[in-house]
Amino acid sequence: MVYLITNQKSAFTPVGYSMSTVEESLEYLNQLDEIGVDTETRGFDPHTKELLSLQLGDGEKQYVIDCSTVNIKVYNVKYLPGYAYRNFLVNFIFYS
């Protein structure tokens, strides 16, 4: 199932996905041993172009975070404790 996290809910009509919250996503993600990560940017260079969305999840649930309205720093490593690989991915997103 795909869940959208945004602070601009009136701009979206949920078709094929459900709305969720940061808190709900963190509760689920904290239970996982591995987290898949995907991003969408405004252009082809992820180092210089604006981050539009961040997708975190596993084979069962994916959370798509609207980066224009949600502070994605709440998904930093202190909220997703665990493995070095996960820390690398999250650090790469936040500090590159």
mmCIF file of the C-alpha atoms, coordinates in Angstrom:
data_MODEL
# 
_entry.id   MODEL 
# 
loop_
_atom_site.group_PDB 
_atom_site.id 
_atom_site.type_symbol 
_atom_site.label_atom_id 
_atom_site.label_alt_id 
_atom_site.label_comp_id 
_atom_site.label_asym_id 
_atom_site.label_entity_id 
_atom_site.label_seq_id 
_atom_site.pdbx_PDB_ins_code 
_atom_site.Cartn_x 
_atom_site.Cartn_y 
_atom_site.Cartn_z 
_atom_site.occupancy 
_atom_site.B_iso_or_equiv 
_atom_site.pdbx_formal_charge 
_atom_site.auth_seq_id 
_atom_site.auth_comp_id 
_atom_site.auth_asym_id 
_atom_site.auth_atom_id 
_atom_site.pdbx_PDB_model_num 
ATOM 1  C CA . MET A 1 1  ? 0.000  0.000  0.000   1.00 0.00 ? 1  MET A CA 1 
ATOM 2  C CA . VAL A 1 2  ? 1.204  3.511  -0.807  1.00 0.00 ? 2  VAL A CA 1 
ATOM 3  C CA . TYR A 1 3  ? 0.708  6.346  1.674   1.00 0.00 ? 3  TYR A CA 1 
ATOM 4  C CA . LEU A 1 4  ? 1.132  10.058 0.951   1.00 0.00 ? 4  LEU A CA 1 
ATOM 5  C CA . ILE A 1 5  ? 2.402  12.408 3.638   1.00 0.00 ? 5  ILE A CA 1 
ATOM 6  C CA . THR A 1 6  ? 1.773  16.076 2.871   1.00 0.00 ? 6  THR A CA 1 
ATOM 7  C CA . ASN A 1 7  ? 0.676  19.239 4.632   1.00 0.00 ? 7  ASN A CA 1 
ATOM 8  C CA . GLN A 1 8  ? -1.307 20.274 1.564   1.00 0.00 ? 8  GLN A CA 1 
ATOM 9  C CA . LYS A 1 9  ? -4.009 17.602 1.667   1.00 0.00 ? 9  LYS A CA 1 
ATOM 10 C CA . SER A 1 10 ? -6.528 19.695 -0.259  1.00 0.00 ? 10 SER A CA 1 
ATOM 11 C CA . ALA A 1 11 ? -4.307 19.499 -3.375  1.00 0.00 ? 11 ALA A CA 1 
ATOM 12 C CA . PHE A 1 12 ? -4.599 15.693 -3.574  1.00 0.00 ? 12 PHE A CA 1 
ATOM 13 C CA . THR A 1 13 ? -7.479 13.318 -4.229  1.00 0.00 ? 13 THR A CA 1 
ATOM 14 C CA . PRO A 1 14 ? -6.443 9.886  -2.906  1.00 0.00 ? 14 PRO A CA 1 
ATOM 15 C CA . VAL A 1 15 ? -6.876 7.447  -5.799  1.00 0.00 ? 15 VAL A CA 1 
ATOM 16 C CA . GLY A 1 16 ? -4.740 4.345  -5.477  1.00 0.00 ? 16 GLY A CA 1 
ATOM 17 C CA . TYR A 1 17 ? -3.137 5.529  -2.251  1.00 0.00 ? 17 TYR A CA 1 
ATOM 18 C CA . SER A 1 18 ? -4.076 6.678  1.253   1.00 0.00 ? 18 SER A CA 1 
ATOM 19 C CA . MET A 1 19 ? -3.101 9.682  3.313   1.00 0.00 ? 19 MET A CA 1 
ATOM 20 C CA . SER A 1 20 ? -0.836 9.212  6.332   1.00 0.00 ? 20 SER A CA 1 
ATOM 21 C CA . THR A 1 21 ? 1.093  11.255 8.891   1.00 0.00 ? 21 THR A CA 1 
ATOM 22 C CA . VAL A 1 22 ? 4.743  11.615 9.802   1.00 0.00 ? 22 VAL A CA 1 
ATOM 23 C CA . GLU A 1 23 ? 4.037  9.960  13.150  1.00 0.00 ? 23 GLU A CA 1 
ATOM 24 C CA . GLU A 1 24 ? 2.336  6.931  11.566  1.00 0.00 ? 24 GLU A CA 1 
ATOM 25 C CA . SER A 1 25 ? 5.171  6.479  9.088   1.00 0.00 ? 25 SER A CA 1 
ATOM 26 C CA . LEU A 1 26 ? 7.867  6.704  11.770  1.00 0.00 ? 26 LEU A CA 1 
ATOM 27 C CA . GLU A 1 27 ? 6.012  4.159  13.889  1.00 0.00 ? 27 GLU A CA 1 
ATOM 28 C CA . TYR A 1 28 ? 6.005  1.689  10.992  1.00 0.00 ? 28 TYR A CA 1 
ATOM 29 C CA . LEU A 1 29 ? 9.513  2.421  9.692   1.00 0.00 ? 29 LEU A CA 1 
ATOM 30 C CA . ASN A 1 30 ? 11.076 2.013  13.136  1.00 0.00 ? 30 ASN A CA 1 
ATOM 31 C CA . GLN A 1 31 ? 9.982  -1.654 13.103  1.00 0.00 ? 31 GLN A CA 1 
ATOM 32 C CA . LEU A 1 32 ? 11.894 -2.482 9.903   1.00 0.00 ? 32 LEU A CA 1 
ATOM 33 C CA . ASP A 1 33 ? 15.357 -4.009 9.590   1.00 0.00 ? 33 ASP A CA 1 
ATOM 34 C CA . GLU A 1 34 ? 15.757 -2.580 6.073   1.00 0.00 ? 34 GLU A CA 1 
ATOM 35 C CA . ILE A 1 35 ? 14.228 0.484  4.470   1.00 0.00 ? 35 ILE A CA 1 
ATOM 36 C CA . GLY A 1 36 ? 14.038 1.111  0.746   1.00 0.00 ? 36 GLY A CA 1 
ATOM 37 C CA . VAL A 1 37 ? 14.727 4.700  -0.331  1.00 0.00 ? 37 VAL A CA 1 
ATOM 38 C CA . ASP A 1 38 ? 13.772 6.548  -3.502  1.00 0.00 ? 38 ASP A CA 1 
ATOM 39 C CA . THR A 1 39 ? 13.779 10.247 -4.353  1.00 0.00 ? 39 THR A CA 1 
ATOM 40 C CA . GLU A 1 40 ? 12.336 12.483 -7.025  1.00 0.00 ? 40 GLU A CA 1 
ATOM 41 C CA . THR A 1 41 ? 14.050 15.756 -7.890  1.00 0.00 ? 41 THR A CA 1 
ATOM 42 C CA . ARG A 1 42 ? 13.261 18.686 -10.143 1.00 0.00 ? 42 ARG A CA 1 
ATOM 43 C CA . GLY A 1 43 ? 16.078 17.652 -12.519 1.00 0.00 ? 43 GLY A CA 1 
ATOM 44 C CA . PHE A 1 44 ? 18.588 14.940 -13.316 1.00 0.00 ? 44 PHE A CA 1 
ATOM 45 C CA . ASP A 1 45 ? 21.341 16.012 -10.892 1.00 0.00 ? 45 ASP A CA 1 
ATOM 46 C CA . PRO A 1 46 ? 20.286 15.033 -7.354  1.00 0.00 ? 46 PRO A CA 1 
ATOM 47 C CA . HIS A 1 47 ? 23.113 17.099 -5.862  1.00 0.00 ? 47 HIS A CA 1 
ATOM 48 C CA . THR A 1 48 ? 21.999 20.438 -7.293  1.00 0.00 ? 48 THR A CA 1 
ATOM 49 C CA . LYS A 1 49 ? 18.271 20.090 -8.002  1.00 0.00 ? 49 LYS A CA 1 
ATOM 50 C CA . GLU A 1 50 ? 15.399 20.525 -5.562  1.00 0.00 ? 50 GLU A CA 1 
ATOM 51 C CA . LEU A 1 51 ? 14.147 17.412 -3.773  1.00 0.00 ? 51 LEU A CA 1 
ATOM 52 C CA . LEU A 1 52 ? 10.430 17.003 -4.522  1.00 0.00 ? 52 LEU A CA 1 
ATOM 53 C CA . SER A 1 53 ? 9.610  13.742 -2.780  1.00 0.00 ? 53 SER A CA 1 
ATOM 54 C CA . LEU A 1 54 ? 11.209 11.120 -0.595  1.00 0.00 ? 54 LEU A CA 1 
ATOM 55 C CA . GLN A 1 55 ? 9.849  7.573  -0.573  1.00 0.00 ? 55 GLN A CA 1 
ATOM 56 C CA . LEU A 1 56 ? 10.640 5.232  2.321   1.00 0.00 ? 56 LEU A CA 1 
ATOM 57 C CA . GLY A 1 57 ? 9.274  1.754  2.895   1.00 0.00 ? 57 GLY A CA 1 
ATOM 58 C CA . ASP A 1 58 ? 9.400  -1.951 2.269   1.00 0.00 ? 58 ASP A CA 1 
ATOM 59 C CA . GLY A 1 59 ? 7.528  -4.460 0.112   1.00 0.00 ? 59 GLY A CA 1 
ATOM 60 C CA . GLU A 1 60 ? 4.334  -3.977 2.102   1.00 0.00 ? 60 GLU A CA 1 
ATOM 61 C CA . LYS A 1 61 ? 4.093  -0.223 2.721   1.00 0.00 ? 61 LYS A CA 1 
ATOM 62 C CA . GLN A 1 62 ? 5.639  2.784  1.007   1.00 0.00 ? 62 GLN A CA 1 
ATOM 63 C CA . TYR A 1 63 ? 5.470  6.304  2.383   1.00 0.00 ? 63 TYR A CA 1 
ATOM 64 C CA . VAL A 1 64 ? 5.794  9.108  -0.169  1.00 0.00 ? 64 VAL A CA 1 
ATOM 65 C CA . ILE A 1 65 ? 6.739  12.336 1.589   1.00 0.00 ? 65 ILE A CA 1 
ATOM 66 C CA . ASP A 1 66 ? 5.971  15.661 -0.084  1.00 0.00 ? 66 ASP A CA 1 
ATOM 67 C CA . CYS A 1 67 ? 9.236  17.524 0.547   1.00 0.00 ? 67 CYS A CA 1 
ATOM 68 C CA . SER A 1 68 ? 7.724  20.897 -0.352  1.00 0.00 ? 68 SER A CA 1 
ATOM 69 C CA . THR A 1 69 ? 5.384  20.792 2.660   1.00 0.00 ? 69 THR A CA 1 
ATOM 70 C CA . VAL A 1 70 ? 6.925  18.297 5.130   1.00 0.00 ? 70 VAL A CA 1 
ATOM 71 C CA . ASN A 1 71 ? 10.191 18.803 7.001   1.00 0.00 ? 71 ASN A CA 1 
ATOM 72 C CA . ILE A 1 72 ? 12.020 15.603 6.054   1.00 0.00 ? 72 ILE A CA 1 
ATOM 73 C CA . LYS A 1 73 ? 14.677 16.152 8.711   1.00 0.00 ? 73 LYS A CA 1 
ATOM 74 C CA . VAL A 1 74 ? 12.320 14.352 11.118  1.00 0.00 ? 74 VAL A CA 1 
ATOM 75 C CA . TYR A 1 75 ? 13.320 11.206 9.224   1.00 0.00 ? 75 TYR A CA 1 
ATOM 76 C CA . ASN A 1 76 ? 16.962 11.668 10.235  1.00 0.00 ? 76 ASN A CA 1 
ATOM 77 C CA . VAL A 1 77 ? 18.915 8.777  11.752  1.00 0.00 ? 77 VAL A CA 1 
ATOM 78 C CA . LYS A 1 78 ? 17.974 9.560  15.342  1.00 0.00 ? 78 LYS A CA 1 
ATOM 79 C CA . TYR A 1 79 ? 14.389 8.640  14.437  1.00 0.00 ? 79 TYR A CA 1 
ATOM 80 C CA . LEU A 1 80 ? 15.385 5.614  12.362  1.00 0.00 ? 80 LEU A CA 1 
ATOM 81 C CA . PRO A 1 81 ? 17.928 3.834  14.558  1.00 0.00 ? 81 PRO A CA 1 
ATOM 82 C CA . GLY A 1 82 ? 19.632 0.721  13.380  1.00 0.00 ? 82 GLY A CA 1 
ATOM 83 C CA . TYR A 1 83 ? 22.050 -0.297 10.742  1.00 0.00 ? 83 TYR A CA 1 
ATOM 84 C CA . ALA A 1 84 ? 25.083 1.454  9.257   1.00 0.00 ? 84 ALA A CA 1 
ATOM 85 C CA . TYR A 1 85 ? 23.743 1.057  5.708   1.00 0.00 ? 85 TYR A CA 1 
ATOM 86 C CA . ARG A 1 86 ? 20.484 2.741  6.676   1.00 0.00 ? 86 ARG A CA 1 
ATOM 87 C CA . ASN A 1 87 ? 22.442 5.522  8.383   1.00 0.00 ? 87 ASN A CA 1 
ATOM 88 C CA . PHE A 1 88 ? 24.496 6.024  5.218   1.00 0.00 ? 88 PHE A CA 1 
ATOM 89 C CA . LEU A 1 89 ? 21.391 6.360  3.061   1.00 0.00 ? 89 LEU A CA 1 
ATOM 90 C CA . VAL A 1 90 ? 19.684 8.803  5.393   1.00 0.00 ? 90 VAL A CA 1 
ATOM 91 C CA . ASN A 1 91 ? 22.896 10.792 5.924   1.00 0.00 ? 91 ASN A CA 1 
ATOM 92 C CA . PHE A 1 92 ? 23.406 10.937 2.154   1.00 0.00 ? 92 PHE A CA 1 
ATOM 93 C CA . ILE A 1 93 ? 19.956 12.450 1.669   1.00 0.00 ? 93 ILE A CA 1 
ATOM 94 C CA . PHE A 1 94 ? 20.330 15.036 4.419   1.00 0.00 ? 94 PHE A CA 1 
ATOM 95 C CA . TYR A 1 95 ? 23.967 16.032 4.179   1.00 0.00 ? 95 TYR A CA 1 
ATOM 96 C CA . SER A 1 96 ? 25.009 15.751 0.534   1.00 0.00 ? 96 SER A CA 1 
# 
